[in-house]
Amino acid sequence: MVFALNLSPSQIRIANKISRAAGDDTRRPRPELAYLENGNICVREYTSQDRLL
């Protein structure tokens, strides 16, 4: 899992999975999580109800 206040990498790797940005350089002024789900890297907005462990 990756937690970032400004998640805007050109490439992200979690375990042996690699994903590239879609080309959207828009800054998102909110915390985000990147995580593996069913073998895919997923990114979503972090909420205060999320458990990080």
N, C-alpha and C positions, 0 to 999 in steps of 0.2 A: 504494500500500500504506500502511496505517496500522498502527502498532505502539503499543500502550498497555498500561500496567500495570493500569489499571482502565478498560476500554472499556465505558462505559455512557451513550452519548449518546442524546438523544431522536431525533436525526436524524444520518445520516452521508452525506457526499458524496465520491465518488471519481470524478474526471473529470466526465463529464456524467450520472452515475448517482446517484440519491438513494434512500436507504432509511430507513425509520422503525423505531423500536423496537417490539417486539411487545407492549409494556406490562408486561413483566417487569422490575421494578426491583431484582431480586436482585443484590447485589454479588458479583462473582466474584473471589476473591483470587488471581488468576493472570494472567499476561500473555496478551494476545490479539492476533491479527492480523486485519485486515480488508483484503480485496483483491478485485480484479475477476477473475472466471472466467466465460468464455462470456457476457459482458455482464451478469452478476449480481454483486452485492456479497455476498461470503461472509465469515463470521467464524468463526475457530477458535482453539483454544488454541495458544499458542506453545510449542514444545519446543526444547531446546538443540541439536537436530539441524537445525533450520530455517536456511536461508541467507536472509538478508534482502536481499541484492543480486542 
